């Protein structure tokens, strides 16, 4: 994999340049560096006579053109003769043996590595960076910048990686794009593991990265120089009010961060890029797993297949102000368990919670509201919500209208309400609660009007026969074993309807029948 990785980095520039001249592609130049056996004075960068410092190796390659600096086992620091920051030109790959064997120690330097913009990608792999204020800086004012990182460890830094573009889009309308890909990066005990700021088009791809024991694992800054409460115009085209982020994080882990594993913060409320996407990520034992703060929570986001576990305050917190009502955020196929609160949502964007397991959180499983936001709509469907210390679902309309659709969920054994409806400051809720199973909660339904509740199994606290609701044992496989699948004789089977054009799936991802079962699980004979 390492050789393939190296090949990808130089093939674009070597083939592109060669074909433009009508020549066959050239092999990349390789410069060798060895902290123990090399010499900057006597070496020539060959395997037999390597240089001693990365500074000298990068200088030689900068003069020779695109290629690779290969660092042998050792510690590269000021005492050795390194001059920081190291500058990695476009088209150059600085490649260590692996992050356990090659250390770059700044001994208090401001910055360890800076990447230069250009037509070809620069790269860094197989190194351990420590002893500086900032580990890596990716910044571009005039040219596109593309960087690939692999097997990089960042230890004890203020900023592990900073990706930044010019601040003012009005003065420089055509900002150069930035693209960064990182695989297997680890940021440990940093103030901020990774920070992205600036209005330029920024594409970020993180795969199997770890952010542990930082204050913030990844920070997406919408503005550096305006506080969150400074106010903004969501329709403004200025760089201070809008960003252009294309962010995809897959299989990343955020662990034991004292503020938040992931944090989006700043004065800008709108992202011109696609929705922020997080797939198969784990947020565990942080203060807050992932947080999108007001007003910049008003950009769409998609969490798919993520785990929010043991976060002391909240698993996921989204606090918006004035987003685009035509867009929608999604949390689906995810688990929120053992957090203070599973999901704390006060967003202006329509939001869907789908096929999630919300279990054993200390407070509310799901808190959804429109505090400080315009009227909005939340859909909660096909989910298992149980054994939370307070309400399974707490719905709150604050001063304005709030619409919630709660459909085909299993809501069981929550310490307070199964579903609680709260209207305050002249707020009005418009509720649809149907095809759910509610059982064993302290109060299944709290503060509801009969017309809001239709075709559910409700085992206590609600009159049978109204709006098609029934009061009956739902026929779960095993209450002691928390197995809330349906038995063959369950009265919840084949009683439901799907909305027009909907192709629903149950909480396990299995397709529902034409007449779906009530609750989170669709009965399958093979189960």
C-alpha positions in Angstrom: 0.0 0.0 0.0 2.8 2.4 0.8 4.4 2.1 -2.7 1.0 2.6 -4.3 0.4 5.6 -2.1 3.8 7.1 -3.2 3.1 6.4 -6.9 -0.3 8.2 -6.8 1.4 11.4 -5.5 3.8 12.0 -8.4 2.0 10.4 -11.3 -0.2 13.4 -12.1 2.6 15.9 -12.4 5.1 13.5 -14.1 2.6 12.2 -16.6 1.0 15.6 -17.2 4.3 17.3 -17.7 5.8 14.6 -19.9 2.8 14.2 -22.1 2.6 18.0 -22.6 6.2 17.7 -24.0 5.6 14.5 -25.9 7.9 12.6 -23.6 7.4 9.4 -21.6 6.8 9.9 -17.9 9.9 10.0 -15.7 10.6 8.1 -12.5 10.4 10.4 -9.5 13.6 11.7 -7.9 14.2 10.0 -4.6 16.4 11.7 -1.9 17.5 9.7 1.1 17.9 11.1 4.6 19.3 9.3 7.7 19.6 11.1 11.1 22.1 8.5 12.4 24.3 7.7 9.4 23.9 10.7 7.0 25.9 13.8 6.3 24.7 17.2 4.9 28.3 18.1 4.0 29.5 14.8 2.5 26.2 13.2 1.4 24.5 13.4 -2.0 21.0 12.0 -1.1 21.7 8.5 -2.4 21.1 5.3 -0.4 24.9 5.0 0.0 25.4 8.6 1.0 22.2 10.0 2.5 21.8 13.5 3.9 21.5 14.0 7.6 18.6 16.5 7.9 15.2 16.7 6.3 16.0 20.4 5.7 18.8 19.5 3.4 16.9 16.7 1.7 13.9 19.0 0.9 16.2 21.7 -0.4 17.8 19.2 -2.8 14.5 18.0 -4.1 13.2 21.6 -4.4 16.0 22.2 -6.8 15.6 18.9 -8.6 11.8 18.9 -9.1 9.0 16.7 -7.9 9.9 13.5 -6.1 10.3 11.9 -2.7 12.4 12.5 0.5 12.7 9.2 2.3 13.6 9.5 6.0 15.2 6.6 7.8 14.7 5.8 11.5 15.6 8.5 13.9 14.7 11.8 15.6 15.0 15.0 13.4 15.3 18.1 15.6 17.2 21.4 16.0 20.2 19.7 17.6 20.6 17.6 14.5 20.5 20.7 12.4 16.9 21.0 11.3 15.5 24.4 10.5 11.8 24.8 11.2 9.4 25.1 9.6 10.2 22.4 7.1 8.8 23.4 3.7 7.3 20.7 1.5 7.0 21.9 -2.1 4.1 20.9 -4.4 4.7 17.5 -6.0 7.0 16.4 -3.1 6.4 13.5 -0.7 8.2 13.6 2.6 8.0 9.9 3.6 9.2 8.3 6.9 9.5 4.6 7.6 6.5 4.8 9.9 5.2 7.1 12.7 6.7 4.9 15.4 10.2 5.2 13.9 10.6 8.7 12.6 10.1 11.7 14.9 10.2 15.3 14.0 10.7 17.3 17.2 10.5 21.1 17.1 11.7 21.7 20.7 9.3 24.7 21.0 9.2 25.9 17.4 6.2 27.8 16.2 5.6 25.5 13.2 7.0 22.1 12.1 5.9 21.6 8.5 4.4 24.0 5.9 3.1 22.9 2.5 3.5 25.1 -0.6 0.7 25.5 -3.1 1.1 24.4 -6.7 -0.3 22.2 -9.5 0.7 18.9 -7.9 -0.2 17.3 -4.6 2.3 17.4 -1.7 2.4 14.6 0.8 3.6 13.5 4.2 3.6 10.0 5.7 5.1 7.8 8.3 6.2 10.5 10.8 5.5 11.5 14.4 5.4 15.3 15.0 5.8 16.9 18.5 7.4 19.8 20.3 5.8 22.8 18.6 2.9 25.2 18.7 1.6 24.0 15.3 2.3 20.7 13.5 1.2 21.2 9.9 0.0 24.3 8.2 -1.9 24.3 4.9 -2.4 27.8 3.7 -2.9 29.2 0.2 -3.3 32.8 -1.0 -2.8 32.6 -4.8 -2.6 29.0 -6.0 -4.5 25.7 -5.5 -3.2 23.5 -2.7 -3.5 19.8 -2.5 -2.1 17.7 0.3 -2.2 14.0 1.2 -1.4 12.7 4.7 -1.0 9.1 5.8 0.2 7.5 9.1 1.0 10.8 10.7 1.0 11.2 14.5 0.6 14.6 16.1 1.4 14.8 19.8 1.0 17.6 22.4 0.6 20.5 19.9 -1.6 23.5 20.1 -2.9 23.0 16.6 -2.2 19.6 15.1 -3.2 20.6 11.5 -4.4 24.0 10.4 -6.0 24.5 7.0 -6.6 28.1 6.3 -7.5 30.4 3.4 -7.6 34.2 3.1 -10.3 35.8 5.2 -11.9 38.3 2.8 -13.8 37.0 -0.1 -14.9 40.5 -1.2 -11.3 41.6 -1.7 -10.3 38.3 -3.4 -13.5 36.9 -5.0 -11.7 33.9 -6.7 -10.0 32.2 -3.8 -7.8 29.2 -4.7 -9.2 25.8 -3.7 -7.7 23.6 -1.0 -8.0 19.8 -1.0 -6.7 17.7 1.9 -6.9 13.9 2.3 -5.7 12.1 5.5 -5.7 8.4 6.2 -4.7 7.0 9.6 -3.8 10.3 11.1 -3.7 10.4 14.9 -3.8 13.6 17.0 -3.2 13.0 20.7 -3.2 15.5 23.5 -3.5 18.6 21.3 -5.4 21.7 22.0 -7.1 21.3 18.6 -6.3 18.2 16.5 -7.4 19.7 13.2 -8.8 23.1 12.4 -10.3 24.4 9.1 -11.0 28.1 8.6 -11.5 30.6 5.8 -14.1 31.0 3.0 -12.1 29.3 0.2 -13.4 26.1 -1.4 -12.0 23.5 1.0 -12.4 19.8 0.4 -11.5 17.7 3.5 -11.4 13.9 3.5 -10.5 12.1 6.7 -10.5 8.3 6.9 -9.7 6.2 9.9 -8.3 9.1 11.8 -8.1 9.3 15.6 -8.5 12.4 17.8 -7.9 11.6 21.5 -7.5 13.7 24.6 -7.6 17.0 22.8 -9.7 20.0 23.9 -11.3 19.8 20.4 -10.7 17.0 18.0 -11.8 18.7 14.7 -12.8 22.4 14.6 -14.6 23.7 11.5 -14.4 27.5 11.9 -16.8 29.6 10.0 -15.0 32.8 11.1 -11.9 33.5 13.2 -12.5 37.2 13.9 -16.1 37.4 14.9 -17.6 35.9 18.0 -20.5 33.5 17.6 -23.1 36.0 18.9 -21.9 38.9 16.7 -24.8 38.4 14.3 -24.8 37.6 10.6 -26.7 37.8 7.4 -27.6 34.3 6.1 -28.0 35.7 2.6 -24.7 37.6 2.6 -22.1 36.7 0.0 -19.1 38.0 2.0 -16.4 35.8 3.2 -17.2 36.6 6.8 -20.7 35.2 6.5 -20.2 32.2 4.3 -17.8 29.3 3.9 -17.4 26.7 1.2 -16.6 23.4 2.9 -16.9 19.9 1.4 -16.3 17.7 4.4 -16.5 13.9 4.5 -15.2 12.0 7.6 -15.3 8.2 7.5 -14.5 5.7 10.3 -12.9 8.4 12.4 -12.8 8.2 16.2 -13.1 11.1 18.6 -12.3 10.1 22.2 -11.9 11.9 25.6 -11.9 15.4 24.2 -12.6 18.0 27.0 -14.8 20.4 25.0 -16.0 18.4 22.0 -14.8 15.7 19.6 -16.1 17.7 16.6 -17.0 21.4 16.8 -18.3 23.8 14.2 -18.2 27.3 15.4 -17.9 30.9 14.2 -19.8 33.9 13.0 -20.9 32.5 9.6 -24.2 30.7 9.4 -24.1 29.2 5.9 -22.0 26.7 4.1 -22.0 26.9 0.3 -20.7 23.4 -0.1 -22.6 20.1 0.2 -23.9 18.9 3.6 -21.2 18.0 6.2 -21.0 14.2 6.1 -19.9 11.8 8.8 -20.1 8.1 8.1 -19.2 5.3 10.5 -17.5 7.6 13.0 -17.4 7.1 16.8 -17.7 9.9 19.4 -16.8 8.4 22.8 -16.2 9.8 26.3 -16.0 13.4 25.2 -17.7 16.3 27.0 -19.9 16.6 23.9 -19.5 14.1 21.0 -20.2 16.5 18.2 -21.5 20.1 18.4 -22.7 22.6 15.8 -23.1 25.9 17.6 -25.4 28.8 16.8 -25.6 30.3 14.3 -23.4 28.0 12.2 -25.5 25.0 12.9 -27.7 26.2 10.0 -25.8 24.2 7.4 -27.1 20.8 6.5 -25.3 17.8 8.0 -25.5 14.0 7.6 -24.5 11.5 10.3 -24.8 7.9 9.1 -23.8 4.8 11.0 -22.2 6.8 13.8 -21.9 5.9 17.5 -22.2 8.5 20.2 -21.2 6.7 23.4 -20.5 7.8 27.0 -20.2 11.6 26.2 -20.7 13.3 29.6 -23.0 16.1 28.4 -24.4 15.3 25.0 -23.8 12.9 22.3 -24.8 15.3 19.5 -25.7 19.0 20.0 -27.1 21.1 17.2 -28.1 24.7 18.0 -29.1 26.8 15.0 -30.6 30.2 14.3 -31.8 30.9 10.7 -31.0 28.2 8.2 -32.6 27.4 4.8 -35.9 25.7 5.4 -35.6 23.9 2.0 -32.5 21.9 3.2 -32.5 19.0 5.7 -30.2 17.4 8.2 -30.1 13.6 8.9 -29.1 11.4 11.7 -29.6 7.8 10.7 -28.5 4.2 11.4 -26.7 5.5 14.5 -26.4 4.7 18.2 -26.7 7.2 21.0 -26.0 5.4 24.3 -24.8 6.2 27.8 -24.5 10.0 27.1 -25.8 12.8 29.4 -28.4 13.6 26.7 -28.4 11.6 23.4 -29.4 14.4 21.0 -30.0 18.0 22.0 -31.5 19.7 19.0 -32.5 23.4 18.8 -32.1 23.9 15.1 -34.0 25.9 12.5 -33.3 23.3 9.8 -35.6 20.5 9.2 -34.1 17.4 10.9 -34.7 13.7 10.5 -33.8 11.0 13.0 -34.1 7.7 11.3 -33.3 4.0 12.3 -31.4 5.0 15.4 -30.9 3.3 18.8 -31.2 5.8 21.6 -30.6 3.9 24.8 -29.6 4.3 28.4 -28.7 8.0 28.3 -28.7 9.7 31.7 -31.2 12.4 30.8 -33.5 12.7 27.7 -32.9 10.4 24.8 -33.9 13.0 22.3 -34.5 16.7 23.1 -36.0 18.6 20.1 -37.0 22.2 20.2 -37.1 25.5 18.3 -35.5 27.7 20.9 -34.4 31.0 19.3 -35.2 29.7 15.8 -38.0 30.1 13.2 -40.7 27.4 12.8 -39.2 24.1 11.9 -40.0 20.4 11.4 -38.5 17.3 13.0 -39.2 13.7 11.9 -38.3 10.8 14.2 -39.0 7.4 12.7 -38.2 3.7 12.8 -36.0 4.0 15.9 -35.6 2.2 19.3 -35.7 4.7 22.2 -35.5 3.2 25.6 -34.2 3.0 29.1 -33.2 6.7 29.2 -33.2 8.4 32.6 -35.7 11.2 31.7 -38.0 11.4 28.6 -37.5 9.2 25.6 -38.5 12.1 23.4 -38.9 15.6 24.7 -40.6 18.0 22.3 -40.6 21.7 23.1 -42.2 24.6 21.2 -40.7 27.9 22.3 -42.5 31.1 21.3 -43.2 29.8 17.8 -44.7 26.9 15.9 -42.8 23.6 16.0 -43.8 20.5 14.0 -42.8 17.0 15.0 -43.7 13.7 13.3 -43.0 10.6 15.5 -43.7 7.5 13.4 -43.0 3.7 13.8 -40.8 3.9 16.9 -40.5 1.6 19.9 -40.4 3.8 23.0 -39.9 1.7 26.1 -39.0 1.9 29.8 -37.8 5.5 30.0 -37.5 7.0 33.5 -40.0 9.9 32.8 -42.2 10.2 29.8 -42.1 8.1 26.7 -42.9 11.3 24.8 -43.4 14.7 26.5 -44.9 17.7 24.8 -44.1 21.1 26.2 -45.3 24.4 24.9 -43.9 27.6 26.4 -43.8 31.4 25.7 -46.8 31.1 23.4 -45.1 28.2 21.5 -47.4 25.8 19.6 -46.6 22.2 18.7 -48.1 20.5 15.7 -47.7 16.8 16.4 -48.2 13.6 14.5 -47.7 10.5 16.7 -48.6 7.3 15.0 -47.7 3.6 14.5 -45.5 3.6 17.6 -45.3 1.1 20.5 -45.0 2.7 23.9 -44.6 0.5 27.0 -43.2 0.6 30.5 -42.4 4.4 30.6 -43.3 6.2 33.8 -45.8 8.1 31.7 -46.2 6.9 28.1 -47.6 10.2 26.8 -47.4 13.5 28.6 -49.5 16.7 27.8 -51.0 15.5 24.5 -54.3 16.2 22.9 -56.2 13.1 21.7 -56.2 14.3 18.1 -52.4 14.2 18.0 -52.2 10.5 18.7 -53.4 7.9 16.2 -52.9 4.1 15.7 -50.4 3.3 18.4 -49.9 0.6 21.1 -50.0 2.5 24.4 -49.9 0.4 27.5 -50.8 3.0 30.1 -52.2 6.5 30.6 -54.3 6.8 27.4 -57.8 5.7 26.6 -58.1 2.8 24.3 -60.1 3.1 21.1 -59.5 6.8 20.5 -58.0 7.4 17.1 -57.3 3.7 16.6 -55.0 3.4 19.6 -55.0 0.1 21.4 -53.9 -0.9 24.9 -52.4 -4.4 24.7 -49.2 -6.4 25.3 -47.2 -5.6 22.2 -45.7 -9.1 22.1 -41.9 -8.5 22.4 -39.5 -11.4 22.1 -38.0 -10.8 25.6 -38.5 -7.9 28.0 -35.7 -9.1 30.5 -33.3 -9.4 27.6 -34.2 -6.0 26.1 -35.2 -7.8 22.9 -37.9 -5.6 21.4 -38.4 -7.5 18.2 -41.9 -8.8 17.6 -43.2 -12.3 18.2 -45.2 -14.0 15.5 -48.4 -13.4 17.5 -47.7 -9.7 18.1 -50.7 -7.4 17.6 -48.4 -4.8 16.1 -47.9 -6.8 12.9 -49.2 -5.7 9.5 -51.2 -2.7 11.0 -49.3 0.2 9.5 -49.2 2.3 6.4 -46.4 4.0 4.6 -46.5 7.5 3.3 -46.8 8.0 -0.4 -43.5 7.4 -2.2 -41.9 6.1 1.0 -39.9 2.9 1.1 -39.4 2.5 4.9 -36.9 0.2 6.6 -36.9 -0.9 10.2 -34.3 -0.1 12.8 -32.0 -2.9 11.5 -32.1 -1.6 7.9 -34.4 -4.3 6.6 -37.1 -3.3 4.1 -40.6 -3.0 5.6 -43.6 -4.9 4.2 -46.3 -3.3 2.1 -48.3 -3.0 5.4 -45.5 -2.2 7.8 -45.6 -3.3 11.4 -45.9 -0.8 14.2 -42.8 0.0 16.2 -39.1 0.0 15.3 -38.9 -3.7 14.2 -40.4 -5.4 11.2 -41.2 -9.0 11.9 -39.2 -11.5 9.9 -39.9 -15.2 10.2 -36.2 -16.0 10.1 -35.5 -13.7 13.0 
